[in-house]
Amino acid sequence: MKFEAQAPSNIALIKYMGKTDTNENHPCNASLSYTLKNLNSTVQIELIHDQSLLETKWEPLIGFNFELNEKAQVRFIRHFESLCKQFGISGRYVLRSANNFPAACGLASSASSFAALTKAAGLLLREVKGVALSNEKMSQLSQKGSGSSCRSFFDEWALWKDLGAIPLELPFTDLFHDVITVDTGVKEISSSEAHKRVISSLNFVGRPERANKRLDVLIKTFQDKNWQSAYETVWAEFWDMHSLFETSQPSFGYITEKSVKALNLCRDFWRREEDGPLVTMDAGPNVHLLWRNDQIQKRIRLREMMQSRGLKLWCTDLKDHH
Ligand code: PMV
């Protein structure tokens, strides 16, 4: 028996950073994300009946050149086994997974892969026990495996306050997503480590309140269809998160010279055009852009400008990633 599911990645505009409970991934503040429908993970679960397999294992999905390091494999298997335990399902399985986006583009894939794993486990549950889970329920279950994955169960906007995310309707839909791929290497400090370290920053005092306040402001701004104010709020939010990184003890950071160059070009673009993309950064050096669907020409102009300055901009709705 094989069960296969896909799930998209998501990018947070109000960030989840800092946990009140590490085991359950309870966030210190609410977060808001946009689903990245072009960046997908696929997970396949196969039940092995014979004795050839002693315990559940991970391998890359057939036909994909995809790898997970040992630690990531253990985390992936542990999440699946925890789901099976909750569902009252036993057996030994082969878990296969892959991403449709290049591993080398330096994008976090835990959100999409854990969401896809939870979905595939949901299919197994339906087959074995005849129980169908809602997206909200799967979101709650996925949160335990990877916090940000709980926002990957909804088509566009997802709001995560405490236990599982919910979909949110906002006036801006069908956004385009670009990534300025500054650095494609593996990051030294994982996001799990970042969640722990930020608590040591003196700037963490008041951070949950600031993030929650910014969330209210951003939702209102979107509802008022004020794109420029949304850009300003989103910009302040990622800098807030990165300031926590820089002021942690010990300090760490992801922003490189190239990231700063890209950010400055984005800000110059906004100043000149009085319009532009929402700009944000995750726990990494790459810069994410979200565009309204009526900004095609501006998007092309910014892409050309970035390329002429030696920066690579990947439009994630296009196949070529450079
Ligand atoms: O789900 P995690 O533990 O990988 O945390 C991800 C946190 C950020 O990507 C930095 C921000 C967010 O809200 O997605």
py3Dmol code that shows the C-alpha trace and the ligand (Angstrom):
import py3Dmol

protein = """\
ATOM      1  CA  MET A   1       0.000   0.000   0.000  1.00  0.00           C
ATOM      2  CA  LYS A   2       1.332   3.426  -0.980  1.00  0.00           C
ATOM      3  CA  PHE A   3       0.040   6.837   0.048  1.00  0.00           C
ATOM      4  CA  GLU A   4       1.268   9.994  -1.619  1.00  0.00           C
ATOM      5  CA  ALA A   5       0.629  13.654  -0.825  1.00  0.00           C
ATOM      6  CA  GLN A   6       1.968  17.046  -1.813  1.00  0.00           C
ATOM      7  CA  ALA A   7       2.152  20.256   0.178  1.00  0.00           C
ATOM      8  CA  PRO A   8       3.417  23.738  -0.595  1.00  0.00           C
ATOM      9  CA  SER A   9       5.906  25.875   1.285  1.00  0.00           C
ATOM     10  CA  ASN A  10       4.936  29.223   2.804  1.00  0.00           C
ATOM     11  CA  ILE A  11       6.608  32.517   3.558  1.00  0.00           C
ATOM     12  CA  ALA A  12       5.819  34.354   6.787  1.00  0.00           C
ATOM     13  CA  LEU A  13       5.222  38.101   6.687  1.00  0.00           C
ATOM     14  CA  ILE A  14       4.801  38.211  10.454  1.00  0.00           C
ATOM     15  CA  LYS A  15       7.407  35.798  11.733  1.00  0.00           C
ATOM     16  CA  TYR A  16       7.262  32.881  14.097  1.00  0.00           C
ATOM     17  CA  MET A  17      10.428  33.282  16.135  1.00  0.00           C
ATOM     18  CA  GLY A  18      10.766  31.993  19.699  1.00  0.00           C
ATOM     19  CA  LYS A  19       8.817  29.151  21.314  1.00  0.00           C
ATOM     20  CA  THR A  20       7.062  28.894  24.670  1.00  0.00           C
ATOM     21  CA  ASP A  21       7.237  25.095  24.390  1.00  0.00           C
ATOM     22  CA  THR A  22       9.971  23.415  22.386  1.00  0.00           C
ATOM     23  CA  ASN A  23       8.425  19.931  22.295  1.00  0.00           C
ATOM     24  CA  GLU A  24       5.041  21.037  21.040  1.00  0.00           C
ATOM     25  CA  ASN A  25       6.326  24.022  19.010  1.00  0.00           C
ATOM     26  CA  HIS A  26       4.097  26.570  20.722  1.00  0.00           C
ATOM     27  CA  PRO A  27       4.989  29.988  19.308  1.00  0.00           C
ATOM     28  CA  CYS A  28       5.686  33.075  21.423  1.00  0.00           C
ATOM     29  CA  ASN A  29       3.590  35.151  19.005  1.00  0.00           C
ATOM     30  CA  ALA A  30       1.086  34.796  16.201  1.00  0.00           C
ATOM     31  CA  SER A  31       2.301  34.688  12.578  1.00  0.00           C
ATOM     32  CA  LEU A  32       0.837  35.278   9.127  1.00  0.00           C
ATOM     33  CA  SER A  33       2.034  33.606   5.934  1.00  0.00           C
ATOM     34  CA  TYR A  34       1.378  33.418   2.236  1.00  0.00           C
ATOM     35  CA  THR A  35       1.370  29.959   0.650  1.00  0.00           C
ATOM     36  CA  LEU A  36       3.990  29.403  -2.056  1.00  0.00           C
ATOM     37  CA  LYS A  37       2.099  27.157  -4.408  1.00  0.00           C
ATOM     38  CA  ASN A  38       5.023  26.647  -6.791  1.00  0.00           C
ATOM     39  CA  LEU A  39       7.369  25.301  -4.131  1.00  0.00           C
ATOM     40  CA  ASN A  40       6.157  21.824  -3.278  1.00  0.00           C
ATOM     41  CA  SER A  41       7.256  18.736  -1.426  1.00  0.00           C
ATOM     42  CA  THR A  42       5.954  15.286  -2.253  1.00  0.00           C
ATOM     43  CA  VAL A  43       5.899  12.502   0.329  1.00  0.00           C
ATOM     44  CA  GLN A  44       5.148   8.863  -0.285  1.00  0.00           C
ATOM     45  CA  ILE A  45       4.508   6.357   2.485  1.00  0.00           C
ATOM     46  CA  GLU A  46       4.788   2.669   1.679  1.00  0.00           C
ATOM     47  CA  LEU A  47       3.721  -0.074   4.068  1.00  0.00           C
ATOM     48  CA  ILE A  48       6.201  -2.968   4.000  1.00  0.00           C
ATOM     49  CA  HIS A  49       4.616  -6.312   4.869  1.00  0.00           C
ATOM     50  CA  ASP A  50       7.584  -8.652   4.779  1.00  0.00           C
ATOM     51  CA  GLN A  51      10.395  -8.906   7.303  1.00  0.00           C
ATOM     52  CA  SER A  52      13.011  -7.319   5.008  1.00  0.00           C
ATOM     53  CA  LEU A  53      12.567  -3.982   6.783  1.00  0.00           C
ATOM     54  CA  LEU A  54      13.275  -3.920  10.523  1.00  0.00           C
ATOM     55  CA  GLU A  55      12.230  -0.334  11.132  1.00  0.00           C
ATOM     56  CA  THR A  56      10.725   2.631   9.304  1.00  0.00           C
ATOM     57  CA  LYS A  57      13.296   4.333   7.100  1.00  0.00           C
ATOM     58  CA  TRP A  58      13.619   7.323   4.775  1.00  0.00           C
ATOM     59  CA  GLU A  59      14.847   7.419   1.187  1.00  0.00           C
ATOM     60  CA  PRO A  60      14.655   9.935  -1.667  1.00  0.00           C
ATOM     61  CA  LEU A  61      11.622   9.712  -3.887  1.00  0.00           C
ATOM     62  CA  ILE A  62      12.476   7.627  -6.942  1.00  0.00           C
ATOM     63  CA  GLY A  63      13.639   9.757  -9.847  1.00  0.00           C
ATOM     64  CA  PHE A  64      14.659  12.727  -7.702  1.00  0.00           C
ATOM     65  CA  ASN A  65      18.150  13.801  -6.848  1.00  0.00           C
ATOM     66  CA  PHE A  66      17.288  14.738  -3.282  1.00  0.00           C
ATOM     67  CA  GLU A  67      19.035  14.188   0.036  1.00  0.00           C
ATOM     68  CA  LEU A  68      18.199  14.651   3.720  1.00  0.00           C
ATOM     69  CA  ASN A  69      20.996  14.575   6.255  1.00  0.00           C
ATOM     70  CA  GLU A  70      20.913  11.998   9.056  1.00  0.00           C
ATOM     71  CA  LYS A  71      19.482  14.430  11.625  1.00  0.00           C
ATOM     72  CA  ALA A  72      16.713  15.560   9.292  1.00  0.00           C
ATOM     73  CA  GLN A  73      15.823  11.942   8.467  1.00  0.00           C
ATOM     74  CA  VAL A  74      15.519  11.090  12.168  1.00  0.00           C
ATOM     75  CA  ARG A  75      13.261  14.121  12.735  1.00  0.00           C
ATOM     76  CA  PHE A  76      11.104  13.188   9.744  1.00  0.00           C
ATOM     77  CA  ILE A  77      10.716   9.547  10.853  1.00  0.00           C
ATOM     78  CA  ARG A  78      10.038  10.602  14.447  1.00  0.00           C
ATOM     79  CA  HIS A  79       7.178  12.857  13.343  1.00  0.00           C
ATOM     80  CA  PHE A  80       5.644  10.057  11.288  1.00  0.00           C
ATOM     81  CA  GLU A  81       5.945   7.581  14.151  1.00  0.00           C
ATOM     82  CA  SER A  82       4.364  10.041  16.546  1.00  0.00           C
ATOM     83  CA  LEU A  83       1.414  10.439  14.127  1.00  0.00           C
ATOM     84  CA  CYS A  84       1.055   6.645  13.817  1.00  0.00           C
ATOM     85  CA  LYS A  85       1.022   6.359  17.601  1.00  0.00           C
ATOM     86  CA  GLN A  86      -1.719   8.983  17.880  1.00  0.00           C
ATOM     87  CA  PHE A  87      -3.705   7.246  15.122  1.00  0.00           C
ATOM     88  CA  GLY A  88      -3.226   3.814  16.721  1.00  0.00           C
ATOM     89  CA  ILE A  89      -1.556   2.484  13.577  1.00  0.00           C
ATOM     90  CA  SER A  90       1.426   0.145  13.573  1.00  0.00           C
ATOM     91  CA  GLY A  91       3.726  -1.302  10.907  1.00  0.00           C
ATOM     92  CA  ARG A  92       7.021  -0.574   9.212  1.00  0.00           C
ATOM     93  CA  TYR A  93       7.156   1.893   6.394  1.00  0.00           C
ATOM     94  CA  VAL A  94       9.426   3.416   3.824  1.00  0.00           C
ATOM     95  CA  LEU A  95       9.014   7.189   3.734  1.00  0.00           C
ATOM     96  CA  ARG A  96      10.080   8.793   0.472  1.00  0.00           C
ATOM     97  CA  SER A  97      10.241  12.515  -0.143  1.00  0.00           C
ATOM     98  CA  ALA A  98      11.541  15.172  -2.511  1.00  0.00           C
ATOM     99  CA  ASN A  99      11.057  18.835  -3.312  1.00  0.00           C
ATOM    100  CA  ASN A 100      10.177  20.254  -6.709  1.00  0.00           C
ATOM    101  CA  PHE A 101      12.438  23.233  -6.058  1.00  0.00           C
ATOM    102  CA  PRO A 102      16.202  23.023  -6.266  1.00  0.00           C
ATOM    103  CA  ALA A 103      17.752  21.982  -2.972  1.00  0.00           C
ATOM    104  CA  ALA A 104      20.640  24.263  -3.786  1.00  0.00           C
ATOM    105  CA  CYS A 105      18.548  27.435  -3.773  1.00  0.00           C
ATOM    106  CA  GLY A 106      18.890  27.694  -0.001  1.00  0.00           C
ATOM    107  CA  LEU A 107      15.149  27.712   0.752  1.00  0.00           C
ATOM    108  CA  ALA A 108      13.836  26.101   3.898  1.00  0.00           C
ATOM    109  CA  SER A 109      11.797  23.082   2.986  1.00  0.00           C
ATOM    110  CA  SER A 110      10.756  21.813   6.399  1.00  0.00           C
ATOM    111  CA  ALA A 111       7.370  23.541   6.115  1.00  0.00           C
ATOM    112  CA  SER A 112       6.393  21.836   2.855  1.00  0.00           C
ATOM    113  CA  SER A 113       7.930  18.452   3.667  1.00  0.00           C
ATOM    114  CA  PHE A 114       6.367  18.103   7.133  1.00  0.00           C
ATOM    115  CA  ALA A 115       3.000  19.284   5.815  1.00  0.00           C
ATOM    116  CA  ALA A 116       3.198  16.713   2.981  1.00  0.00           C
ATOM    117  CA  LEU A 117       4.204  13.996   5.466  1.00  0.00           C
ATOM    118  CA  THR A 118       1.251  14.827   7.725  1.00  0.00           C
ATOM    119  CA  LYS A 119      -1.094  14.800   4.713  1.00  0.00           C
ATOM    120  CA  ALA A 120       0.226  11.423   3.519  1.00  0.00           C
ATOM    121  CA  ALA A 121      -0.167  10.031   7.048  1.00  0.00           C
ATOM    122  CA  GLY A 122      -3.740  11.386   6.933  1.00  0.00           C
ATOM    123  CA  LEU A 123      -4.356   9.271   3.807  1.00  0.00           C
ATOM    124  CA  LEU A 124      -2.996   6.231   5.622  1.00  0.00           C
ATOM    125  CA  LEU A 125      -5.349   6.937   8.539  1.00  0.00           C
ATOM    126  CA  ARG A 126      -8.317   7.226   6.173  1.00  0.00           C
ATOM    127  CA  GLU A 127      -7.468   3.905   4.549  1.00  0.00           C
ATOM    128  CA  VAL A 128      -6.784   1.982   7.743  1.00  0.00           C
ATOM    129  CA  LYS A 129      -9.351   3.503  10.126  1.00  0.00           C
ATOM    130  CA  GLY A 130     -11.803   5.233   7.806  1.00  0.00           C
ATOM    131  CA  VAL A 131     -11.190   8.577   9.536  1.00  0.00           C
ATOM    132  CA  ALA A 132     -10.806  11.731   7.418  1.00  0.00           C
ATOM    133  CA  LEU A 133      -8.962  14.694   8.931  1.00  0.00           C
ATOM    134  CA  SER A 134      -9.770  18.336   8.169  1.00  0.00           C
ATOM    135  CA  ASN A 135      -7.010  20.705   7.052  1.00  0.00           C
ATOM    136  CA  GLU A 136      -7.272  22.471  10.413  1.00  0.00           C
ATOM    137  CA  LYS A 137      -6.728  19.197  12.259  1.00  0.00           C
ATOM    138  CA  MET A 138      -3.788  18.233  10.029  1.00  0.00           C
ATOM    139  CA  SER A 139      -2.328  21.693  10.615  1.00  0.00           C
ATOM    140  CA  GLN A 140      -2.453  21.093  14.381  1.00  0.00           C
ATOM    141  CA  LEU A 141      -0.773  17.710  14.008  1.00  0.00           C
ATOM    142  CA  SER A 142       1.907  19.043  11.661  1.00  0.00           C
ATOM    143  CA  GLN A 143       2.843  21.835  14.060  1.00  0.00           C
ATOM    144  CA  LYS A 144       4.471  19.266  16.340  1.00  0.00           C
ATOM    145  CA  GLY A 145       6.819  18.148  13.558  1.00  0.00           C
ATOM    146  CA  SER A 146       7.718  21.621  12.293  1.00  0.00           C
ATOM    147  CA  GLY A 147       6.035  24.775  13.563  1.00  0.00           C
ATOM    148  CA  SER A 148       5.927  26.675  10.282  1.00  0.00           C
ATOM    149  CA  SER A 149       4.503  23.616   8.452  1.00  0.00           C
ATOM    150  CA  CYS A 150       1.134  24.205  10.143  1.00  0.00           C
ATOM    151  CA  ARG A 151       0.628  27.215   7.825  1.00  0.00           C
ATOM    152  CA  SER A 152       1.027  25.072   4.665  1.00  0.00           C
ATOM    153  CA  PHE A 153      -2.495  23.578   4.600  1.00  0.00           C
ATOM    154  CA  PHE A 154      -4.327  26.524   3.073  1.00  0.00           C
ATOM    155  CA  ASP A 155      -4.398  28.014  -0.414  1.00  0.00           C
ATOM    156  CA  GLU A 156      -3.173  31.539   0.244  1.00  0.00           C
ATOM    157  CA  TRP A 157      -3.128  33.333   3.613  1.00  0.00           C
ATOM    158  CA  ALA A 158      -2.693  31.388   6.840  1.00  0.00           C
ATOM    159  CA  LEU A 159      -2.917  32.721  10.370  1.00  0.00           C
ATOM    160  CA  TRP A 160      -1.300  30.797  13.207  1.00  0.00           C
ATOM    161  CA  LYS A 161      -1.955  31.913  16.738  1.00  0.00           C
ATOM    162  CA  ASP A 162      -1.374  28.937  19.002  1.00  0.00           C
ATOM    163  CA  LEU A 163      -2.568  25.462  18.098  1.00  0.00           C
ATOM    164  CA  GLY A 164      -2.707  24.984  14.327  1.00  0.00           C
ATOM    165  CA  ALA A 165      -3.290  27.598  11.648  1.00  0.00           C
ATOM    166  CA  ILE A 166      -6.504  28.714   9.980  1.00  0.00           C
ATOM    167  CA  PRO A 167      -7.100  30.152   6.497  1.00  0.00           C
ATOM    168  CA  LEU A 168      -7.642  33.888   6.237  1.00  0.00           C
ATOM    169  CA  GLU A 169      -9.317  35.787   3.425  1.00  0.00           C
ATOM    170  CA  LEU A 170      -7.558  38.984   2.471  1.00  0.00           C
ATOM    171  CA  PRO A 171      -8.099  41.219  -0.561  1.00  0.00           C
ATOM    172  CA  PHE A 172      -4.699  40.461  -2.121  1.00  0.00           C
ATOM    173  CA  THR A 173      -4.707  37.092  -3.902  1.00  0.00           C
ATOM    174  CA  ASP A 174      -2.789  35.344  -6.709  1.00  0.00           C
ATOM    175  CA  LEU A 175       0.497  36.942  -5.691  1.00  0.00           C
ATOM    176  CA  PHE A 176       3.743  36.191  -7.523  1.00  0.00           C
ATOM    177  CA  HIS A 177       6.781  35.053  -5.568  1.00  0.00           C
ATOM    178  CA  ASP A 178      10.420  35.776  -6.424  1.00  0.00           C
ATOM    179  CA  VAL A 179      13.590  34.925  -4.550  1.00  0.00           C
ATOM    180  CA  ILE A 180      16.809  36.869  -4.802  1.00  0.00           C
ATOM    181  CA  THR A 181      19.110  33.887  -4.306  1.00  0.00           C
ATOM    182  CA  VAL A 182      21.998  35.452  -2.446  1.00  0.00           C
ATOM    183  CA  ASP A 183      23.554  32.315  -1.022  1.00  0.00           C
ATOM    184  CA  THR A 184      22.671  28.705  -1.721  1.00  0.00           C
ATOM    185  CA  GLY A 185      24.787  27.031   0.936  1.00  0.00           C
ATOM    186  CA  VAL A 186      23.583  25.204   4.035  1.00  0.00           C
ATOM    187  CA  LYS A 187      23.108  27.610   6.930  1.00  0.00           C
ATOM    188  CA  GLU A 188      25.224  27.236  10.033  1.00  0.00           C
ATOM    189  CA  ILE A 189      22.499  28.018  12.539  1.00  0.00           C
ATOM    190  CA  SER A 190      19.288  26.058  12.009  1.00  0.00           C
ATOM    191  CA  SER A 191      15.945  27.701  12.670  1.00  0.00           C
ATOM    192  CA  SER A 192      15.455  25.374  15.671  1.00  0.00           C
ATOM    193  CA  GLU A 193      18.639  26.789  17.169  1.00  0.00           C
ATOM    194  CA  ALA A 194      17.554  30.346  16.263  1.00  0.00           C
ATOM    195  CA  HIS A 195      14.251  29.857  18.152  1.00  0.00           C
ATOM    196  CA  LYS A 196      16.247  28.997  21.283  1.00  0.00           C
ATOM    197  CA  ARG A 197      18.896  31.689  20.998  1.00  0.00           C
ATOM    198  CA  VAL A 198      16.658  34.690  20.373  1.00  0.00           C
ATOM    199  CA  ILE A 199      15.261  34.387  23.900  1.00  0.00           C
ATOM    200  CA  SER A 200      18.687  35.539  25.162  1.00  0.00           C
ATOM    201  CA  SER A 201      18.458  38.859  23.321  1.00  0.00           C
ATOM    202  CA  LEU A 202      17.519  41.876  25.449  1.00  0.00           C
ATOM    203  CA  ASN A 203      15.398  42.897  22.462  1.00  0.00           C
ATOM    204  CA  PHE A 204      13.255  39.817  23.012  1.00  0.00           C
ATOM    205  CA  VAL A 205      11.589  41.730  25.853  1.00  0.00           C
ATOM    206  CA  GLY A 206       8.452  43.046  24.189  1.00  0.00           C
ATOM    207  CA  ARG A 207       8.964  41.040  20.970  1.00  0.00           C
ATOM    208  CA  PRO A 208       5.762  38.923  21.248  1.00  0.00           C
ATOM    209  CA  GLU A 209       3.746  42.116  21.850  1.00  0.00           C
ATOM    210  CA  ARG A 210       5.450  43.877  18.929  1.00  0.00           C
ATOM    211  CA  ALA A 211       4.818  40.982  16.561  1.00  0.00           C
ATOM    212  CA  ASN A 212       1.183  40.630  17.613  1.00  0.00           C
ATOM    213  CA  LYS A 213       0.661  44.383  17.248  1.00  0.00           C
ATOM    214  CA  ARG A 214       2.259  44.331  13.807  1.00  0.00           C
ATOM    215  CA  LEU A 215       0.010  41.432  12.834  1.00  0.00           C
ATOM    216  CA  ASP A 216      -3.107  43.461  13.686  1.00  0.00           C
ATOM    217  CA  VAL A 217      -1.727  46.439  11.762  1.00  0.00           C
ATOM    218  CA  LEU A 218      -0.850  44.289   8.732  1.00  0.00           C
ATOM    219  CA  ILE A 219      -4.239  42.599   8.540  1.00  0.00           C
ATOM    220  CA  LYS A 220      -5.977  45.986   8.771  1.00  0.00           C
ATOM    221  CA  THR A 221      -3.622  47.410   6.134  1.00  0.00           C
ATOM    222  CA  PHE A 222      -4.404  44.549   3.746  1.00  0.00           C
ATOM    223  CA  GLN A 223      -8.111  44.936   4.402  1.00  0.00           C
ATOM    224  CA  ASP A 224      -7.765  48.649   3.543  1.00  0.00           C
ATOM    225  CA  LYS A 225      -5.883  47.560   0.368  1.00  0.00           C
ATOM    226  CA  ASN A 226      -2.925  49.729   1.369  1.00  0.00           C
ATOM    227  CA  TRP A 227      -0.045  47.880  -0.314  1.00  0.00           C
ATOM    228  CA  GLN A 228       2.599  50.500   0.543  1.00  0.00           C
ATOM    229  CA  SER A 229       1.851  50.380   4.274  1.00  0.00           C
ATOM    230  CA  ALA A 230       1.897  46.586   4.085  1.00  0.00           C
ATOM    231  CA  TYR A 231       5.375  46.785   2.514  1.00  0.00           C
ATOM    232  CA  GLU A 232       6.565  49.027   5.357  1.00  0.00           C
ATOM    233  CA  THR A 233       5.172  46.737   8.065  1.00  0.00           C
ATOM    234  CA  VAL A 234       6.589  43.602   6.445  1.00  0.00           C
ATOM    235  CA  TRP A 235       9.977  45.315   6.048  1.00  0.00           C
ATOM    236  CA  ALA A 236      10.069  46.357   9.734  1.00  0.00           C
ATOM    237  CA  GLU A 237       9.041  42.844  10.774  1.00  0.00           C
ATOM    238  CA  PHE A 238      11.889  40.943   9.118  1.00  0.00           C
ATOM    239  CA  TRP A 239      14.407  43.484  10.434  1.00  0.00           C
ATOM    240  CA  ASP A 240      12.962  42.976  13.909  1.00  0.00           C
ATOM    241  CA  MET A 241      13.565  39.216  13.626  1.00  0.00           C
ATOM    242  CA  HIS A 242      17.071  39.666  12.220  1.00  0.00           C
ATOM    243  CA  SER A 243      17.912  42.179  14.990  1.00  0.00           C
ATOM    244  CA  LEU A 244      17.025  39.457  17.487  1.00  0.00           C
ATOM    245  CA  PHE A 245      19.541  37.172  15.782  1.00  0.00           C
ATOM    246  CA  GLU A 246      22.259  39.825  15.821  1.00  0.00           C
ATOM    247  CA  THR A 247      21.657  40.732  19.489  1.00  0.00           C
ATOM    248  CA  SER A 248      21.408  37.163  20.801  1.00  0.00           C
ATOM    249  CA  GLN A 249      24.070  35.790  23.092  1.00  0.00           C
ATOM    250  CA  PRO A 250      26.081  34.466  21.345  1.00  0.00           C
ATOM    251  CA  SER A 251      25.202  36.618  18.386  1.00  0.00           C
ATOM    252  CA  PHE A 252      24.561  35.136  14.950  1.00  0.00           C
ATOM    253  CA  GLY A 253      23.228  36.357  11.639  1.00  0.00           C
ATOM    254  CA  TYR A 254      22.274  35.470   8.088  1.00  0.00           C
ATOM    255  CA  ILE A 255      22.390  38.818   6.310  1.00  0.00           C
ATOM    256  CA  THR A 256      25.381  39.059   3.979  1.00  0.00           C
ATOM    257  CA  GLU A 257      26.786  41.931   1.948  1.00  0.00           C
ATOM    258  CA  LYS A 258      24.830  40.653  -1.033  1.00  0.00           C
ATOM    259  CA  SER A 259      21.588  40.537   0.969  1.00  0.00           C
ATOM    260  CA  VAL A 260      22.115  44.187   1.926  1.00  0.00           C
ATOM    261  CA  LYS A 261      22.807  45.094  -1.711  1.00  0.00           C
ATOM    262  CA  ALA A 262      19.576  43.352  -2.777  1.00  0.00           C
ATOM    263  CA  LEU A 263      17.567  45.027  -0.016  1.00  0.00           C
ATOM    264  CA  ASN A 264      18.914  48.463  -0.905  1.00  0.00           C
ATOM    265  CA  LEU A 265      18.015  47.914  -4.561  1.00  0.00           C
ATOM    266  CA  CYS A 266      14.475  46.950  -3.532  1.00  0.00           C
ATOM    267  CA  ARG A 267      14.144  50.043  -1.388  1.00  0.00           C
ATOM    268  CA  ASP A 268      15.520  52.299  -4.192  1.00  0.00           C
ATOM    269  CA  PHE A 269      13.020  50.692  -6.559  1.00  0.00           C
ATOM    270  CA  TRP A 270      10.146  51.510  -4.190  1.00  0.00           C
ATOM    271  CA  ARG A 271      11.363  55.102  -3.779  1.00  0.00           C
ATOM    272  CA  ARG A 272      11.553  55.643  -7.533  1.00  0.00           C
ATOM    273  CA  GLU A 273       8.391  53.825  -8.550  1.00  0.00           C
ATOM    274  CA  GLU A 274       6.313  54.568  -5.428  1.00  0.00           C
ATOM    275  CA  ASP A 275       5.319  50.939  -5.730  1.00  0.00           C
ATOM    276  CA  GLY A 276       7.053  47.565  -5.584  1.00  0.00           C
ATOM    277  CA  PRO A 277       6.968  44.136  -3.982  1.00  0.00           C
ATOM    278  CA  LEU A 278       6.541  43.130  -0.357  1.00  0.00           C
ATOM    279  CA  VAL A 279      10.079  42.312   0.767  1.00  0.00           C
ATOM    280  CA  THR A 280      10.953  39.818   3.474  1.00  0.00           C
ATOM    281  CA  MET A 281      13.680  37.453   4.668  1.00  0.00           C
ATOM    282  CA  ASP A 282      13.503  34.162   6.522  1.00  0.00           C
ATOM    283  CA  ALA A 283      16.227  32.700   8.714  1.00  0.00           C
ATOM    284  CA  GLY A 284      18.627  32.806   5.761  1.00  0.00           C
ATOM    285  CA  PRO A 285      20.400  35.273   3.466  1.00  0.00           C
ATOM    286  CA  ASN A 286      17.918  35.144   0.567  1.00  0.00           C
ATOM    287  CA  VAL A 287      15.409  37.889  -0.086  1.00  0.00           C
ATOM    288  CA  HIS A 288      11.775  37.008  -0.834  1.00  0.00           C
ATOM    289  CA  LEU A 289       9.488  39.235  -2.884  1.00  0.00           C
ATOM    290  CA  LEU A 290       5.713  39.087  -3.267  1.00  0.00           C
ATOM    291  CA  TRP A 291       4.066  40.969  -6.104  1.00  0.00           C
ATOM    292  CA  ARG A 292       0.444  41.784  -6.886  1.00  0.00           C
ATOM    293  CA  ASN A 293      -0.677  40.254 -10.154  1.00  0.00           C
ATOM    294  CA  ASP A 294      -1.073  43.701 -11.774  1.00  0.00           C
ATOM    295  CA  GLN A 295       2.641  44.486 -11.286  1.00  0.00           C
ATOM    296  CA  ILE A 296       4.036  42.281 -14.097  1.00  0.00           C
ATOM    297  CA  GLN A 297       5.934  45.086 -15.844  1.00  0.00           C
ATOM    298  CA  LYS A 298       7.486  46.313 -12.612  1.00  0.00           C
ATOM    299  CA  ARG A 299       8.466  42.764 -11.756  1.00  0.00           C
ATOM    300  CA  ILE A 300      10.308  42.413 -15.069  1.00  0.00           C
ATOM    301  CA  ARG A 301      12.052  45.766 -14.515  1.00  0.00           C
ATOM    302  CA  LEU A 302      13.263  44.772 -11.064  1.00  0.00           C
ATOM    303  CA  ARG A 303      14.465  41.406 -12.339  1.00  0.00           C
ATOM    304  CA  GLU A 304      16.500  43.109 -15.080  1.00  0.00           C
ATOM    305  CA  MET A 305      17.889  45.597 -12.602  1.00  0.00           C
ATOM    306  CA  MET A 306      18.970  42.839 -10.213  1.00  0.00           C
ATOM    307  CA  GLN A 307      20.606  40.885 -13.040  1.00  0.00           C
ATOM    308  CA  SER A 308      22.481  43.952 -14.271  1.00  0.00           C
ATOM    309  CA  ARG A 309      23.894  44.322 -10.733  1.00  0.00           C
ATOM    310  CA  GLY A 310      25.053  40.706 -10.619  1.00  0.00           C
ATOM    311  CA  LEU A 311      22.187  39.391  -8.454  1.00  0.00           C
ATOM    312  CA  LYS A 312      20.121  36.347  -9.348  1.00  0.00           C
ATOM    313  CA  LEU A 313      16.383  36.669  -9.126  1.00  0.00           C
ATOM    314  CA  TRP A 314      14.327  33.525  -9.429  1.00  0.00           C
ATOM    315  CA  CYS A 315      10.684  33.925 -10.402  1.00  0.00           C
ATOM    316  CA  THR A 316       9.244  30.817  -8.766  1.00  0.00           C
ATOM    317  CA  ASP A 317       6.407  30.528 -11.290  1.00  0.00           C
ATOM    318  CA  LEU A 318       9.019  30.062 -14.049  1.00  0.00           C
ATOM    319  CA  LYS A 319      10.966  26.842 -14.519  1.00  0.00           C
ATOM    320  CA  ASP A 320      14.484  28.266 -14.766  1.00  0.00           C
ATOM    321  CA  HIS A 321      15.666  29.295 -11.345  1.00  0.00           C
ATOM    322  CA  HIS A 322      18.363  31.728 -12.431  1.00  0.00           C
TER     323      HIS A 322
END
"""
ligand_1 = """\
14
PMV
O 9.257 25.930 11.564
P 10.648 26.311 11.871
O 11.076 25.829 13.219
O 11.625 25.957 10.770
O 10.700 27.899 12.019
C 10.746 28.765 10.925
C 10.827 30.169 11.373
C 10.975 31.203 10.276
O 10.991 30.614 9.008
C 12.290 31.931 10.454
C 9.855 32.221 10.355
C 8.492 31.712 9.986
O 7.524 32.171 10.594
O 8.379 30.884 9.066
"""
view = py3Dmol.view(width=600, height=400)
view.addModel(protein, "pdb")
view.setStyle({"model": 0}, {"cartoon": {"style": "trace"}})
view.addModel(ligand_1, "xyz")
view.setStyle({"model": 1}, {"stick": {}})
view.zoomTo()
view.show()
